[in-house]
Amino acid sequence: MGCDIWSYAEVRVRGEWRWTRDLFPDRADENDRDEVFPERDYRLFGFLADVRNRSRSPVIASPRGLPGDVSPGLRVEHDAWACDVHHASWLTLAELLGYDYDQVIWDRRVTRDGDGAALAVEGEGAHLTLRDFLGRRYFDRLAALASLGDPADVRIVFWFDH
């Protein structure tokens, strides 16, 4: 069974967090226009919250739970999932932009015949920068978030389903 992320942007305005809707109006699927990271990408999931981290990538921060000051709309969205969500968290754009993406990591996820995804042993897998590991789309999304304002006043709020 797969796992998906639900990720949304908030902007702090006069001390209050507000859910930013239609951040990506050019997306063909209307349901994805509000989501920062709509695709199933286990590399990203591992980096953001150590979810499905078969690559053993670094994790930017341990899951923090839903922020206490989350915007009312996002609280309703999250609570609608009831017990079907896990690893709720949030990260400011300042944290995301300030991370060292040029560090070289060992991507330990490999595929073996008959086993599917497996953990690499010495000599397997790939050594690459975290920037290459996460890919261009990730950084395009950060650029879109940067257009919303001061990085300390922009954050993503996210959780995963089962």
Protein Blocks (a to p, Z undefined) as FASTA:
>chain_A
ZZdddddddddeehiacddehkllmbmblmlmmpmblcccfklmmmmnopailnopacfb
acebjafkbcfklmmmmmmnmmmbghiacddfklmmmpcfkbccddfbdcdehklpaddd
ehiajdddfklmnommlmmmmmmmmmnocfklgccdddddZZ
